[in-house]
Amino acid sequence: MNRQVPAAKFAPAPIASTEDAQALAAHLNEVMEGLLKLLDHETNLVRAGKIGDAARLEATKSELARLYLADTARVKASVPYLKAKQPKLFEMLRQRHETFQSLLQVNLTVLATLHAVSESIMRGVSTELTRKAAPQVYGSTGRHATPDPRRSQPVAVSRAL
């Protein structure tokens, strides 16, 4: 029996005190700092071609991302309180978040570049394998016949790094 649980049950508790606000800000800063260090390490590993080592960081990255999302959801639920009672803290969190987003963009760019390069390499390998597997014959124009793309063999990739 699969029952849907209302989203309201998972709504984060808004901040109710100055101590709460300070604790949340400190935790969010700690999580962002940890995530940035991890992403920087991952980016360096990817740039060095150590994809397997970078992949092993996934569990830690997922946990930090989960904590980040939980904290930011609580901040969003507490915007009215923060603006009214803690405007300096709110502004600091907003600026820190903007800095975090710009640094995160560097990591995403590196990963997107890696993906594009990998895809290009795989397409090149597939094209070359198809060309080599096709018989080397001349067409009616006297030139080499190009392989039929529908006859190309799929390329299998092992994801075990």
Residue frames as qw, qx, qy, qz and C-alpha x, y, z in Angstrom:
[[0.000, 0.891, 0.455, 0.000, 0.00, 0.00, 0.00],
 [0.458, 0.111, 0.033, 0.882, 1.69, 3.19, -1.20],
 [0.112, -0.877, -0.456, 0.103, 0.23, 6.22, 0.58],
 [0.343, 0.600, -0.008, 0.723, 1.18, 9.77, -0.21],
 [0.436, -0.550, -0.423, 0.574, 2.28, 11.81, 2.79],
 [0.146, 0.958, 0.225, 0.105, 1.31, 15.48, 2.62],
 [0.547, 0.485, -0.188, 0.656, 4.21, 17.85, 2.01],
 [0.308, -0.787, 0.103, -0.524, 3.20, 19.87, 5.06],
 [0.895, -0.442, -0.015, 0.049, 4.44, 17.03, 7.29],
 [0.808, 0.034, 0.035, 0.587, 7.96, 17.65, 5.97],
 [0.133, 0.889, 0.032, 0.436, 7.91, 21.43, 6.19],
 [0.544, 0.111, -0.476, 0.682, 10.90, 22.68, 8.17],
 [0.364, -0.766, -0.447, 0.285, 10.30, 24.37, 11.50],
 [0.253, 0.825, -0.005, 0.506, 10.82, 28.13, 11.16],
 [0.425, 0.140, -0.478, 0.756, 13.28, 29.90, 13.41],
 [0.402, -0.772, -0.458, -0.181, 11.72, 31.14, 16.65],
 [0.518, -0.818, -0.008, 0.251, 14.62, 32.72, 18.52],
 [0.157, 0.897, -0.409, -0.054, 17.92, 34.53, 18.15],
 [0.482, -0.452, 0.750, 0.035, 19.76, 31.42, 19.37],
 [0.764, 0.345, 0.544, -0.013, 17.96, 29.35, 16.74],
 [0.500, 0.865, -0.021, -0.036, 18.96, 31.82, 14.03],
 [0.086, -0.803, 0.589, 0.039, 22.61, 31.87, 15.13],
 [0.628, -0.205, 0.750, 0.012, 22.76, 28.07, 15.31],
 [0.743, 0.536, 0.400, -0.009, 21.20, 27.67, 11.88],
 [0.340, 0.912, -0.226, -0.039, 23.53, 30.25, 10.33],
 [0.287, -0.654, 0.699, 0.036, 26.57, 28.57, 11.89],
 [0.709, 0.038, 0.704, 0.013, 25.48, 25.12, 10.71],
 [0.661, 0.716, 0.224, -0.035, 24.66, 26.33, 7.20],
 [0.154, 0.891, -0.424, -0.056, 28.05, 28.07, 6.92],
 [0.474, -0.439, 0.763, 0.022, 29.77, 24.90, 8.15],
 [0.749, 0.313, 0.583, -0.009, 27.90, 22.75, 5.61],
 [0.525, 0.849, -0.002, -0.049, 28.61, 25.17, 2.74],
 [0.081, -0.804, 0.586, 0.061, 32.30, 25.30, 3.70],
 [0.604, -0.199, 0.771, 0.024, 32.50, 21.50, 3.81],
 [0.719, 0.543, 0.433, -0.031, 30.70, 21.18, 0.50],
 [0.343, 0.911, -0.215, -0.082, 32.96, 23.76, -1.15],
 [0.277, -0.630, 0.721, 0.079, 36.09, 21.96, 0.09],
 [0.683, 0.080, 0.726, 0.008, 34.74, 18.65, -1.16],
 [0.633, 0.730, 0.251, -0.058, 33.76, 20.11, -4.54],
 [0.118, 0.884, -0.436, -0.118, 37.17, 21.74, -4.89],
 [0.450, -0.387, 0.801, 0.072, 38.83, 18.41, -4.16],
 [0.706, 0.378, 0.598, -0.035, 36.52, 16.67, -6.65],
 [0.463, 0.876, -0.030, -0.131, 37.27, 19.29, -9.31],
 [0.079, -0.756, 0.637, 0.124, 41.01, 18.83, -8.80],
 [0.589, -0.108, 0.800, 0.033, 40.66, 15.05, -9.07],
 [0.673, 0.610, 0.413, -0.072, 38.62, 15.34, -12.27],
 [0.291, 0.910, -0.260, -0.139, 41.10, 17.78, -13.79],
 [0.217, -0.595, 0.770, 0.076, 43.90, 15.32, -12.93],
 [0.606, 0.211, -0.658, -0.393, 41.97, 12.51, -14.63],
 [0.063, 0.071, -0.925, 0.367, 41.33, 10.61, -11.40],
 [0.541, -0.231, -0.330, -0.738, 37.67, 9.95, -12.11],
 [0.681, -0.241, -0.691, 0.029, 37.52, 6.86, -9.89],
 [0.340, -0.144, -0.532, 0.762, 38.78, 8.80, -6.88],
 [0.228, -0.079, -0.012, -0.970, 36.27, 11.57, -7.61],
 [0.615, -0.249, -0.563, -0.492, 33.42, 9.05, -7.83],
 [0.551, -0.232, -0.724, 0.344, 34.23, 7.76, -4.33],
 [0.052, -0.025, -0.337, 0.940, 33.35, 11.20, -2.93],
 [0.327, -0.344, -0.556, -0.682, 29.71, 10.78, -3.99],
 [0.512, -0.531, -0.671, 0.077, 28.32, 9.54, -0.66],
 [0.358, -0.398, -0.311, 0.785, 29.88, 12.40, 1.31],
 [0.022, -0.033, -0.279, -0.959, 28.78, 14.92, -1.31],
 [0.381, -0.444, -0.670, -0.457, 25.21, 13.59, -1.19],
 [0.478, -0.552, -0.584, 0.354, 25.08, 13.86, 2.60],
 [0.239, -0.304, -0.096, 0.917, 26.42, 17.43, 2.58],
 [0.152, -0.188, -0.477, -0.845, 23.97, 18.36, -0.19],
 [0.425, -0.540, -0.711, -0.146, 21.11, 16.91, 1.88],
 [0.405, -0.527, -0.414, 0.622, 22.16, 18.98, 4.90],
 [0.121, -0.104, 0.185, 0.970, 22.50, 22.08, 2.71],
 [0.267, -0.361, -0.611, -0.652, 19.00, 21.63, 1.29],
 [0.459, -0.589, -0.650, 0.138, 17.52, 21.08, 4.75],
 [0.341, -0.439, -0.236, 0.797, 19.19, 24.21, 6.13],
 [0.003, -0.005, -0.322, -0.947, 18.23, 26.38, 3.16],
 [0.331, -0.493, -0.699, -0.399, 14.63, 25.16, 3.41],
 [0.429, -0.615, -0.524, 0.404, 14.61, 26.22, 7.05],
 [0.215, -0.267, 0.029, 0.939, 16.04, 29.63, 6.12],
 [0.141, -0.251, -0.559, -0.777, 13.34, 30.04, 3.45],
 [0.415, -0.592, -0.683, -0.104, 10.66, 29.16, 6.00],
 [0.465, -0.619, -0.345, 0.530, 12.13, 31.77, 8.34],
 [0.357, 0.379, 0.211, 0.827, 12.60, 34.73, 5.97],
 [0.238, -0.809, -0.257, -0.472, 9.97, 36.93, 7.67],
 [0.700, -0.682, -0.097, 0.185, 11.55, 36.38, 11.10],
 [0.708, -0.099, 0.117, 0.689, 15.09, 36.90, 9.81],
 [0.237, 0.559, 0.247, 0.755, 14.21, 40.10, 7.95],
 [0.372, -0.815, -0.202, -0.397, 12.39, 41.53, 10.96],
 [0.713, -0.698, 0.065, 0.010, 14.55, 40.35, 13.86],
 [0.696, -0.393, 0.402, 0.447, 17.95, 39.48, 12.34],
 [0.562, 0.815, 0.036, -0.133, 18.47, 41.65, 9.23],
 [0.011, 0.785, -0.606, -0.124, 22.29, 41.61, 9.45],
 [0.519, -0.185, 0.834, 0.009, 22.35, 37.84, 9.78],
 [0.691, 0.541, 0.459, -0.136, 19.90, 37.50, 6.91],
 [0.394, 0.878, -0.224, -0.153, 22.05, 39.72, 4.66],
 [0.212, -0.607, 0.762, 0.081, 25.18, 37.78, 5.61],
 [0.639, 0.094, 0.763, -0.041, 23.44, 34.48, 4.74],
 [0.627, 0.729, 0.219, -0.167, 22.24, 35.91, 1.42],
 [0.218, 0.851, -0.458, -0.135, 25.73, 37.11, 0.46],
 [0.388, -0.403, 0.829, 0.022, 27.34, 33.84, 1.56],
 [0.713, 0.329, 0.609, -0.112, 24.81, 31.92, -0.51],
 [0.536, 0.827, -0.056, -0.162, 25.59, 34.01, -3.61],
 [0.017, -0.722, 0.687, 0.080, 29.31, 33.35, -3.15],
 [0.581, -0.108, 0.803, -0.081, 28.58, 29.66, -2.69],
 [0.722, 0.562, 0.363, -0.175, 26.55, 29.57, -5.90],
 [0.405, 0.842, -0.329, -0.137, 29.32, 31.18, -7.96],
 [0.183, -0.549, 0.816, 0.001, 31.91, 28.73, -6.61],
 [0.687, 0.143, 0.690, -0.177, 29.56, 25.85, -7.26],
 [0.647, 0.714, 0.019, -0.267, 29.32, 26.97, -10.88],
 [0.115, 0.700, -0.691, -0.139, 33.05, 26.28, -11.35],
 [0.419, -0.155, 0.889, -0.096, 32.57, 22.66, -10.29],
 [0.673, 0.485, 0.485, -0.275, 29.55, 22.26, -12.56],
 [0.454, 0.796, -0.282, -0.283, 31.50, 23.70, -15.50],
 [0.072, -0.523, 0.846, 0.080, 34.36, 21.24, -14.99],
 [0.512, 0.095, 0.837, -0.170, 31.94, 18.31, -14.79],
 [0.634, 0.660, 0.238, -0.325, 30.03, 19.47, -17.87],
 [0.290, 0.752, -0.539, -0.246, 33.30, 19.78, -19.80],
 [0.274, -0.295, 0.915, -0.020, 34.31, 16.29, -18.72],
 [0.624, 0.360, 0.640, -0.266, 30.95, 14.97, -19.89],
 [0.555, 0.766, -0.053, -0.320, 31.21, 16.68, -23.27],
 [0.117, 0.655, -0.729, -0.161, 34.77, 15.45, -23.84],
 [0.415, -0.102, 0.896, -0.120, 33.85, 11.90, -22.82],
 [0.657, 0.525, 0.446, -0.305, 30.85, 11.91, -25.12],
 [0.432, 0.788, -0.325, -0.295, 32.95, 13.20, -28.01],
 [0.093, -0.484, 0.867, 0.073, 35.55, 10.47, -27.44],
 [0.532, 0.137, 0.813, -0.194, 32.86, 7.78, -27.34],
 [0.632, 0.678, 0.174, -0.333, 31.27, 9.05, -30.56],
 [0.265, 0.743, -0.570, -0.228, 34.68, 9.05, -32.23],
 [0.275, -0.270, 0.922, -0.035, 35.39, 5.50, -31.08],
 [0.623, 0.375, 0.623, -0.288, 31.96, 4.34, -32.27],
 [0.545, 0.763, -0.100, -0.332, 32.43, 5.98, -35.68],
 [0.110, 0.640, -0.746, -0.148, 35.88, 4.47, -36.10],
 [0.423, -0.073, 0.894, -0.128, 34.70, 0.98, -35.10],
 [0.655, 0.552, 0.405, -0.319, 31.80, 1.22, -37.54],
 [0.417, 0.784, -0.357, -0.290, 34.14, 2.36, -40.32],
 [0.046, -0.495, 0.865, 0.061, 36.58, -0.49, -39.67],
 [0.521, 0.105, 0.815, -0.229, 33.81, -3.11, -39.46],
 [0.648, 0.631, 0.152, -0.398, 32.33, -2.09, -42.82],
 [0.804, 0.174, 0.398, 0.405, 33.69, -3.74, -45.95],
 [0.133, -0.628, 0.266, 0.719, 36.13, -1.53, -47.85],
 [0.514, 0.427, 0.673, 0.317, 34.40, -1.30, -51.23],
 [0.057, -0.124, 0.243, 0.960, 33.99, 1.27, -53.94],
 [0.417, 0.544, 0.526, -0.503, 30.62, 2.76, -54.71],
 [0.604, 0.613, 0.474, 0.186, 29.14, 3.51, -58.12],
 [0.155, 0.985, -0.069, -0.028, 30.99, 6.85, -58.21],
 [0.729, 0.435, -0.355, 0.391, 34.39, 5.17, -57.82],
 [0.091, -0.612, 0.482, -0.621, 34.86, 6.39, -54.25],
 [0.172, -0.014, -0.917, 0.360, 34.91, 4.41, -51.03],
 [0.458, -0.549, -0.538, -0.446, 31.40, 3.64, -49.89],
 [0.172, -0.417, 0.497, -0.741, 30.52, 5.13, -46.51],
 [0.130, -0.153, -0.956, 0.214, 29.17, 2.75, -43.89],
 [0.393, -0.556, -0.493, -0.541, 25.43, 2.73, -43.32],
 [0.141, -0.412, 0.506, -0.745, 24.83, 4.36, -39.89],
 [0.818, -0.220, 0.019, -0.531, 21.98, 1.92, -39.27],
 [0.916, 0.110, -0.377, 0.078, 24.46, -0.94, -39.37],
 [0.137, 0.616, -0.566, 0.531, 26.72, 0.46, -36.65],
 [0.670, -0.256, -0.672, 0.182, 27.34, -1.70, -33.61],
 [0.418, -0.871, -0.044, -0.253, 26.63, -0.28, -30.16],
 [0.390, 0.460, -0.594, 0.532, 29.58, 0.46, -27.92],
 [0.725, -0.580, -0.371, -0.018, 29.40, -1.05, -24.44],
 [0.146, 0.649, -0.425, 0.614, 31.06, 0.86, -21.62],
 [0.640, -0.343, -0.621, 0.295, 31.94, -0.52, -18.22],
 [0.196, -0.852, -0.012, -0.486, 31.08, 2.01, -15.54],
 [0.822, -0.512, -0.073, 0.239, 33.23, 0.24, -12.96],
 [0.257, 0.892, -0.281, 0.242, 36.11, 2.62, -12.37]]
